[in-house]
Amino acid sequence: MKLLRDILYKVGLLEVSGTTNMAITSVVFDSRRVEKDCLFVAVRGTQSDGHAYIDKAIEQGAIAVICEEFPEKISERIAYVKVKDAGEALGIIASNFYDSPSQQLKLIGITGTNGKTTTTTLLFRLFRAMGHKAGMLTTVKNQINAEEIPATHTTPDAVELNKLLRRMVDAGCKYAFMEVSSHAVVQQRIAGVEFAGGIFTNITHDHLDYHKTFDAYIKAKKGFFDQLPSDAFALVNKDDSNSAVMVQNSRALKRSFSIHSSADYKCRVIENQFSGLLLQLDGTEMWSKLIGSFNASNLLAVYAAALLLGQDRMNVLTTLSTLGSVEGRFQYVRGENGVTAIVDYAHTPDALVNVLKTIKDIRTGNEQVITVVGCGGDRDTAKRPVMARIACEWSNRVVLTSDNPRTEKPESILEQMQEGVDVVKRRTTLTITDRREAIRTAVSLANPGDIILVAGKGHEKYQEINGVKHPFDDLEVLTETLNNA
């Protein structure tokens, strides 16, 4: 419980009606979560406007309201506070309500199109393995030391974020690592949060259903680095052509990492095979259980960030070599028939190329590569034919199938994907709507030694169809099918 006047600290107030000398039990921005004596923040969202629910929130027990416009009817028993941006105010208020937990942690944000989850998870595992108490917020799951908490969004909303950060502080965590999505930046979910560092992995075409243009998407990512304080670091992947743009207006200490060009932190891939990677990091050889050049880049980012956080270099290298792969990221199983099957979250053109290129680099040349891939519904439609074209270019056989169709018809999504398949490749491409059947078909097409890639869903344990999430696990289905082949 906090006084309203105290949690308004650093919020730009335009106008106040009523007293701010009142005790607030909680902060909410969803009228369905309103409870007695809470503060309701009327945020304008993409689907609805919180201002339309102010009266409902008051009826349910809210005693204070943050808004950008006062309602026509003002209640004398309610405190109304007008601000320019309710979304930004929500973040600052949430931080104040939970006693500014980000200031009590070394919080590192990781942003980019691909590699966020892997980099965040590896950083968390590295620091835990080196004996530090730490927290993690990712697409897959949230974690506070050994305690796992289900994740609902890549970056939680401002209230949930600060609540989790407070729990980390109370649990004795000194470090925290979190994915920062472009949506979170634009929607002000990280407003009021103080970062000790930021990492940029890469940026490719994605989320254009939300951002509309690639420039707007870049601007959203860049916004994270613009907000970093002068005592933080901004670590960017120099192998991405947009890395300089990301930090051109940042006040943070600028550092870079690269596999292909000169940078502050360098890595060279010596060996790349299914058993792992042999790398040379800043002149020192290190073996990793992870696979693929894209993971070499992720490992380099983790190594560089750890050093920027003051960790001992040899301890970092030694501990990194013990870490395994991240769930749903190039996870593979081998069937008794000699078939290797890989599950990967690759759901963007660039990520799919990276995974298929890694398979090409590892294969001896005689194996077939069979790719099972789909595209999500209610998302960027422009990438659908591109994903199919890439799968066909890098594979011997392709099975196009459903991903998470959500509210769209799977057949319509697949028709758009088929537009990317040229005439020559059509004879080696199948379209099977049912994902389980598609995976089974891929296994039936495989001969000993062949490689199957099931891309798009990775760690997800469901398939969303018409708004309903049905249990579905790519790795589980693959393993079961291979064992019965």
C-alpha positions as CSV (number, residue, x, y, z in Angstrom):
1,M,0.0,0.0,0.0
2,K,1.4,3.4,-1.0
3,L,0.3,7.0,-1.0
4,L,-0.8,8.2,-4.4
5,R,1.3,11.3,-4.1
6,D,4.4,9.2,-3.6
7,I,3.9,6.9,-6.6
8,L,3.4,10.0,-8.8
9,Y,7.1,10.9,-8.4
10,K,8.6,11.8,-11.7
11,V,5.3,11.6,-13.5
12,G,4.6,14.7,-15.6
13,L,1.3,15.9,-14.1
14,L,-0.9,18.2,-16.3
15,E,-3.9,18.6,-14.0
16,V,-5.1,17.1,-10.7
17,S,-8.7,16.9,-9.4
18,G,-9.1,15.7,-5.8
19,T,-6.5,14.8,-3.2
20,T,-3.4,12.7,-3.8
21,N,-3.0,12.1,-0.1
22,M,-4.7,8.7,-0.2
23,A,-3.5,5.1,0.2
24,I,-3.4,2.9,-3.0
25,T,-3.6,-0.8,-2.7
26,S,-2.6,-1.7,-6.2
27,V,-2.0,-0.3,-9.7
28,V,-4.1,-1.7,-12.6
29,F,-4.8,-0.7,-16.3
30,D,-7.2,-3.5,-17.0
31,S,-10.7,-2.8,-15.7
32,R,-11.3,-6.5,-15.2
33,R,-8.6,-6.5,-12.5
34,V,-9.8,-3.6,-10.6
35,E,-10.0,-4.1,-6.8
36,K,-11.0,-1.9,-3.8
37,D,-8.9,1.2,-3.3
38,C,-6.7,0.7,-6.4
39,L,-5.4,3.2,-8.9
40,F,-6.8,2.7,-12.5
41,V,-4.6,3.9,-15.3
42,A,-6.5,4.6,-18.5
43,V,-4.1,3.5,-21.3
44,R,-5.0,3.8,-25.0
45,G,-4.2,0.4,-26.5
46,T,-4.3,-1.1,-30.0
47,Q,-7.6,-2.9,-29.3
48,S,-9.3,-0.7,-26.8
49,D,-9.1,2.7,-25.0
50,G,-8.9,2.6,-21.2
51,H,-10.8,5.9,-21.0
52,A,-13.9,4.0,-22.0
53,Y,-13.7,2.0,-18.8
54,I,-13.1,4.7,-16.2
55,D,-16.6,4.6,-14.9
56,K,-16.6,0.9,-14.7
57,A,-13.3,0.9,-12.8
58,I,-14.7,3.4,-10.3
59,E,-17.9,1.3,-9.8
60,Q,-15.6,-1.7,-9.0
61,G,-13.7,0.1,-6.3
62,A,-11.0,2.3,-7.9
63,I,-10.4,5.4,-5.9
64,A,-7.9,7.2,-8.3
65,V,-7.6,7.5,-12.0
66,I,-4.7,8.4,-14.3
67,C,-5.9,9.6,-17.7
68,E,-5.1,11.8,-20.7
69,E,-8.6,13.3,-20.7
70,F,-10.9,13.9,-17.7
71,P,-14.3,12.2,-18.1
72,E,-17.4,14.4,-18.4
73,K,-18.6,13.5,-15.0
74,I,-16.1,14.0,-12.1
75,S,-16.7,12.3,-8.7
76,E,-15.6,14.3,-5.7
77,R,-14.5,11.2,-3.9
78,I,-12.2,10.1,-6.7
79,A,-8.7,11.5,-7.5
80,Y,-8.2,12.2,-11.2
81,V,-4.7,12.9,-12.6
82,K,-4.3,14.1,-16.1
83,V,-1.0,13.2,-17.9
84,K,0.3,13.6,-21.5
85,D,1.0,9.8,-22.0
86,A,-0.8,7.3,-19.7
87,G,1.3,4.5,-21.0
88,E,4.5,6.2,-19.9
89,A,2.9,7.2,-16.6
90,L,1.9,3.6,-16.0
91,G,5.6,2.5,-16.2
92,I,6.9,5.2,-13.9
93,I,4.0,4.6,-11.4
94,A,4.6,0.8,-11.4
95,S,8.3,1.3,-10.7
96,N,7.5,3.7,-7.9
97,F,4.8,1.4,-6.4
98,Y,7.3,-1.5,-6.2
99,D,10.1,0.7,-4.8
100,S,12.1,1.1,-8.1
101,P,13.4,-2.5,-8.2
102,S,15.4,-2.1,-11.4
103,Q,17.7,0.4,-9.6
104,Q,18.6,-2.4,-7.2
105,L,19.6,-4.8,-9.9
106,K,22.1,-4.9,-12.8
107,L,19.4,-5.3,-15.4
108,I,20.4,-6.2,-18.9
109,G,17.9,-5.9,-21.8
110,I,18.4,-7.9,-25.0
111,T,16.6,-6.8,-28.2
112,G,16.7,-7.9,-31.8
113,T,14.7,-10.0,-34.2
114,N,16.5,-13.3,-33.6
115,G,18.6,-14.6,-30.8
116,K,16.9,-12.7,-27.9
117,T,15.7,-15.8,-26.0
118,T,19.0,-17.7,-26.5
119,T,21.2,-14.8,-25.5
120,T,19.0,-14.0,-22.5
121,T,18.8,-17.6,-21.3
122,L,22.6,-18.2,-21.7
123,L,23.4,-15.0,-19.7
124,F,21.1,-16.2,-16.9
125,R,22.5,-19.7,-16.9
126,L,26.1,-18.4,-17.1
127,F,25.7,-16.1,-14.1
128,R,23.8,-18.7,-12.1
129,A,26.6,-21.3,-12.9
130,M,29.2,-18.7,-11.7
131,G,27.4,-18.5,-8.3
132,H,25.4,-15.4,-8.7
133,K,21.7,-15.0,-7.8
134,A,19.8,-13.9,-10.9
135,G,16.5,-13.4,-12.6
136,M,15.4,-13.9,-16.2
137,L,12.4,-12.8,-18.4
138,T,12.0,-14.5,-21.7
139,T,9.5,-15.6,-24.3
140,V,9.8,-19.2,-23.0
141,K,9.6,-18.6,-19.3
142,N,10.5,-16.2,-16.4
143,Q,12.8,-17.4,-13.7
144,I,13.9,-16.1,-10.3
145,N,16.9,-18.1,-9.3
146,A,15.6,-21.7,-9.4
147,E,11.9,-20.7,-9.4
148,E,10.2,-20.9,-12.8
149,I,7.3,-18.7,-13.7
150,P,5.2,-19.1,-16.9
151,A,5.7,-16.3,-19.4
152,T,2.7,-14.8,-21.3
153,H,4.5,-12.1,-23.3
154,T,8.1,-11.6,-24.6
155,T,8.2,-8.5,-22.3
156,P,5.6,-8.4,-19.5
157,D,3.4,-5.3,-19.0
158,A,4.8,-2.5,-16.9
159,V,3.0,-3.6,-13.7
160,E,3.9,-7.3,-14.0
161,L,7.4,-6.4,-15.0
162,N,8.1,-4.3,-11.9
163,K,6.3,-6.9,-9.7
164,L,8.7,-9.6,-11.0
165,L,11.7,-7.4,-10.7
166,R,10.7,-6.6,-7.1
167,R,10.5,-10.4,-6.4
168,M,14.0,-10.8,-7.8
169,V,15.4,-8.1,-5.5
170,D,13.6,-9.7,-2.5
171,A,15.1,-13.1,-3.5
172,G,18.6,-11.6,-3.3
173,C,19.2,-11.3,-7.1
174,K,22.0,-9.0,-8.1
175,Y,21.6,-9.5,-11.9
176,A,18.6,-9.8,-14.2
177,F,18.4,-10.5,-17.9
178,M,15.3,-9.8,-20.0
179,E,14.1,-9.8,-23.6
180,V,13.0,-6.4,-24.8
181,S,10.5,-6.6,-27.7
182,S,9.8,-3.8,-30.1
183,H,6.2,-3.9,-29.0
184,A,7.3,-3.2,-25.4
185,V,9.3,-0.2,-26.4
186,V,6.5,1.4,-28.4
187,Q,3.9,0.5,-25.8
188,Q,6.0,2.0,-23.0
189,R,6.2,-1.2,-21.0
190,I,9.8,-0.4,-20.0
191,A,9.1,3.2,-19.0
192,G,10.6,3.9,-15.6
193,V,12.8,0.9,-15.7
194,E,16.6,1.5,-15.4
195,F,18.9,-0.8,-17.4
196,A,22.6,-1.3,-16.7
197,G,23.1,-2.5,-20.3
198,G,21.5,-3.3,-23.6
199,I,22.4,-5.9,-26.3
200,F,21.4,-5.7,-29.9
201,T,21.5,-9.1,-31.7
202,N,20.2,-8.3,-35.2
203,I,17.2,-6.9,-37.1
204,T,15.3,-8.4,-40.0
205,H,11.8,-8.1,-41.4
206,D,9.3,-9.1,-38.8
207,H,6.3,-7.8,-36.9
208,L,5.3,-5.5,-39.9
209,D,1.7,-6.4,-39.1
210,Y,2.2,-4.1,-36.1
211,H,4.9,-1.6,-37.0
212,K,3.7,-1.4,-40.7
213,T,7.1,-0.4,-42.1
214,F,10.7,-1.7,-41.6
215,D,11.8,1.8,-40.7
216,A,9.2,2.0,-37.9
217,Y,10.4,-1.4,-36.6
218,I,14.1,-0.2,-36.6
219,K,13.0,3.0,-34.8
220,A,11.2,0.9,-32.1
221,K,14.3,-1.2,-31.5
222,K,16.5,2.0,-31.5
223,G,14.2,3.6,-28.9
224,F,15.5,1.1,-26.3
225,F,19.1,2.3,-26.8
226,D,18.0,5.9,-26.9
227,Q,16.7,5.4,-23.3
228,L,19.8,3.9,-21.8
229,P,21.6,6.1,-19.2
230,S,25.2,7.2,-19.6
231,D,26.5,4.7,-17.0
232,A,25.0,1.8,-18.9
233,F,26.6,-0.1,-21.9
234,A,25.2,-0.6,-25.4
235,L,26.6,-3.8,-27.0
236,V,25.8,-4.3,-30.7
237,N,26.3,-6.9,-33.3
238,K,28.5,-5.3,-35.8
239,D,27.7,-8.0,-38.4
240,D,24.3,-6.4,-38.7
241,S,24.3,-3.3,-41.0
242,N,21.8,-1.5,-38.7
243,S,24.0,-1.8,-35.6
244,A,25.4,1.7,-35.9
245,V,21.9,3.2,-36.3
246,M,20.8,1.5,-33.1
247,V,23.3,3.4,-30.9
248,Q,23.8,6.7,-32.8
249,N,21.8,8.7,-30.3
250,S,22.6,6.5,-27.2
251,R,24.4,8.0,-24.2
252,A,25.6,4.6,-23.1
253,L,29.1,3.2,-23.4
254,K,29.2,1.8,-27.0
255,R,30.8,-1.6,-27.6
256,S,30.6,-4.1,-30.5
257,F,31.0,-7.8,-31.2
258,S,31.5,-9.5,-34.5
259,I,32.4,-12.8,-36.3
260,H,33.1,-11.3,-39.7
261,S,34.6,-7.8,-39.1
262,S,36.7,-5.9,-36.6
263,A,35.0,-5.2,-33.3
264,D,35.7,-4.8,-29.6
265,Y,34.9,-8.5,-29.1
266,K,35.8,-11.0,-31.8
267,C,35.0,-14.6,-32.5
268,R,36.1,-17.1,-35.1
269,V,34.3,-20.4,-35.8
270,I,36.9,-23.2,-36.1
271,E,34.6,-26.2,-36.2
272,N,30.8,-26.5,-36.5
273,Q,29.2,-29.9,-36.2
274,F,26.3,-31.7,-34.5
275,S,28.4,-32.3,-31.4
276,G,29.0,-28.6,-31.0
277,L,31.2,-25.6,-31.9
278,L,34.9,-25.0,-31.5
279,L,35.4,-21.2,-31.3
280,Q,38.2,-18.8,-30.8
281,L,37.0,-15.9,-28.6
282,D,39.5,-13.0,-28.5
283,G,42.3,-15.4,-29.2
284,T,41.3,-18.2,-26.8
285,E,39.8,-21.5,-28.0
286,M,36.5,-22.6,-26.4
287,W,34.3,-25.6,-27.0
288,S,30.5,-25.2,-26.9
289,K,27.7,-27.7,-26.9
290,L,25.6,-25.3,-29.0
291,I,25.5,-25.6,-32.8
292,G,25.6,-23.1,-35.7
293,S,27.3,-19.8,-36.6
294,F,24.2,-17.9,-35.3
295,N,24.8,-19.5,-31.9
296,A,28.5,-18.5,-32.2
297,S,27.2,-14.9,-32.4
298,N,24.9,-15.4,-29.4
299,L,27.8,-16.9,-27.4
300,L,30.0,-14.0,-28.3
301,A,27.3,-11.5,-27.1
302,V,27.0,-13.4,-23.8
303,Y,30.8,-13.4,-23.4
304,A,31.1,-9.7,-24.1
305,A,28.3,-8.7,-21.8
306,A,29.7,-10.8,-19.0
307,L,33.0,-9.0,-19.3
308,L,31.3,-5.6,-19.4
309,L,29.6,-6.6,-16.2
310,G,33.1,-7.1,-14.6
311,Q,33.3,-10.9,-14.6
312,D,36.6,-12.8,-14.8
313,R,37.4,-13.7,-18.4
314,M,38.7,-17.2,-17.9
315,N,35.9,-18.1,-15.5
316,V,33.4,-16.8,-18.2
317,L,35.0,-19.0,-20.9
318,T,35.2,-22.1,-18.8
319,T,31.6,-21.8,-17.6
320,L,30.2,-21.0,-21.1
321,S,31.7,-24.2,-22.4
322,T,29.5,-26.2,-20.0
323,L,26.1,-24.7,-21.1
324,G,23.7,-26.6,-23.3
325,S,21.2,-25.5,-25.9
326,V,18.0,-23.5,-25.1
327,E,14.7,-25.3,-25.4
328,G,13.2,-25.1,-28.9
329,R,16.4,-23.6,-30.4
330,F,18.2,-26.1,-32.7
331,Q,17.1,-29.0,-30.4
332,Y,17.7,-32.3,-32.1
333,V,16.9,-35.9,-31.6
334,R,18.2,-39.0,-33.5
335,G,16.0,-41.9,-34.4
336,E,17.0,-45.5,-34.2
337,N,16.8,-45.5,-38.0
338,G,19.7,-42.9,-38.2
339,V,17.5,-39.9,-39.0
340,T,18.3,-36.7,-37.3
341,A,15.4,-34.4,-36.5
342,I,15.7,-30.7,-35.5
343,V,13.2,-28.4,-33.8
344,D,13.8,-24.7,-34.1
345,Y,11.7,-21.6,-33.3
346,A,12.8,-20.1,-36.7
347,H,9.7,-18.1,-37.7
348,T,11.3,-15.3,-39.7
349,P,13.0,-15.5,-43.1
350,D,16.4,-14.7,-41.6
351,A,16.1,-17.2,-38.8
352,L,15.1,-19.9,-41.3
353,V,18.1,-19.2,-43.5
354,N,20.4,-19.3,-40.5
355,V,19.2,-22.7,-39.4
356,L,19.2,-24.2,-42.9
357,K,22.6,-22.8,-43.6
358,T,23.9,-24.4,-40.3
359,I,22.5,-27.7,-41.5
360,K,24.2,-27.3,-44.8
361,D,27.5,-26.5,-43.1
362,I,27.3,-29.6,-41.0
363,R,25.9,-32.2,-43.5
364,T,28.4,-34.3,-45.4
365,G,26.5,-33.8,-48.7
366,N,24.7,-37.1,-49.2
367,E,21.8,-36.6,-46.8
368,Q,18.4,-35.2,-47.8
369,V,17.2,-32.2,-45.9
370,I,13.4,-32.3,-45.3
371,T,11.9,-29.1,-43.9
372,V,8.5,-28.8,-42.3
373,V,7.4,-25.2,-42.0
374,G,4.4,-22.9,-41.7
375,C,3.5,-19.3,-40.9
376,G,1.4,-17.9,-38.1
377,G,-2.0,-16.4,-38.6
378,D,-2.9,-12.8,-37.8
379,R,0.7,-11.8,-38.3
380,D,2.9,-10.3,-41.1
381,T,1.6,-11.8,-44.4
382,A,4.5,-10.5,-46.5
383,K,6.9,-13.1,-45.2
384,R,4.7,-16.1,-46.0
385,P,5.8,-16.7,-49.6
386,V,9.4,-15.7,-48.6
387,M,9.5,-18.4,-45.9
388,A,8.3,-21.1,-48.4
389,R,10.8,-19.9,-51.0
390,I,13.7,-20.1,-48.5
391,A,12.6,-23.6,-47.4
392,C,12.6,-24.8,-51.0
393,E,15.9,-23.2,-51.9
394,W,17.8,-24.9,-49.0
395,S,16.0,-28.2,-48.7
396,N,15.6,-31.4,-50.8
397,R,11.9,-31.8,-49.8
398,V,9.5,-29.4,-48.1
399,V,6.2,-29.9,-46.3
400,L,4.2,-26.7,-45.9
401,T,1.8,-26.9,-42.9
402,S,0.0,-25.0,-40.2
403,D,1.8,-23.1,-37.6
404,N,-0.5,-21.2,-35.2
405,P,-3.3,-20.2,-37.6
406,R,-5.1,-18.3,-34.8
407,T,-8.2,-16.7,-36.3
408,E,-7.2,-17.3,-40.0
409,K,-8.0,-20.3,-42.2
410,P,-4.9,-22.5,-42.4
411,E,-5.7,-23.1,-46.0
412,S,-5.5,-19.4,-46.8
413,I,-2.1,-19.1,-45.1
414,L,-0.8,-22.1,-47.0
415,E,-2.0,-20.7,-50.3
416,Q,0.0,-17.5,-49.7
417,M,3.0,-19.6,-48.8
418,Q,2.7,-21.6,-52.0
419,E,3.1,-18.4,-54.0
420,G,6.8,-18.5,-53.1
421,V,7.3,-22.0,-54.5
422,D,8.6,-21.9,-58.1
423,V,7.4,-24.4,-60.8
424,V,10.5,-26.6,-60.5
425,K,10.2,-27.0,-56.7
426,R,6.5,-27.8,-56.7
427,R,7.2,-31.5,-57.4
428,T,9.3,-31.7,-54.2
429,T,6.9,-29.7,-52.1
430,L,3.9,-31.1,-50.2
431,T,1.1,-29.1,-48.5
432,I,-0.5,-30.8,-45.5
433,T,-2.7,-28.7,-43.3
434,D,-2.6,-30.9,-40.2
435,R,0.8,-30.3,-38.5
436,R,1.0,-33.7,-36.8
437,E,0.4,-35.4,-40.1
438,A,2.9,-33.2,-41.8
439,I,5.6,-34.2,-39.3
440,R,4.7,-37.9,-39.7
441,T,4.9,-37.5,-43.5
442,A,8.4,-35.9,-43.2
443,V,9.6,-38.9,-41.1
444,S,8.2,-41.3,-43.6
445,L,10.0,-39.6,-46.4
446,A,13.4,-39.7,-44.6
447,N,16.0,-42.4,-45.1
448,P,18.8,-43.3,-42.7
449,G,21.2,-40.3,-42.4
450,D,18.7,-37.7,-43.6
451,I,17.9,-34.5,-41.6
452,I,14.5,-33.2,-40.8
453,L,13.9,-29.7,-39.7
454,V,10.6,-28.7,-38.1
455,A,10.6,-24.9,-37.9
456,G,8.4,-22.1,-36.5
457,K,7.1,-23.2,-33.1
458,G,10.2,-24.3,-31.2
459,H,9.5,-24.3,-27.4
460,E,5.7,-23.8,-27.8
461,K,3.6,-26.5,-26.2
462,Y,0.4,-25.6,-28.1
463,Q,-1.1,-24.9,-31.4
464,E,-3.6,-21.9,-31.5
465,I,-6.6,-22.5,-33.8
466,N,-9.6,-20.2,-33.7
467,G,-8.5,-18.7,-30.5
468,V,-8.2,-22.0,-28.7
469,K,-4.8,-23.4,-27.7
470,H,-4.6,-27.1,-28.3
471,P,-1.7,-29.1,-26.7
472,F,1.0,-29.7,-29.3
473,D,4.8,-30.1,-28.9
474,D,6.9,-30.5,-32.1
475,L,9.7,-32.3,-30.3
476,E,7.3,-34.7,-28.6
477,V,5.6,-35.5,-31.9
478,L,8.9,-35.9,-33.7
479,T,10.4,-38.2,-31.0
480,E,7.3,-40.3,-30.9
481,T,7.1,-40.6,-34.7
482,L,10.8,-41.4,-35.0
483,N,10.6,-44.1,-32.4
484,N,7.7,-45.8,-34.2
485,A,9.2,-45.4,-37.6
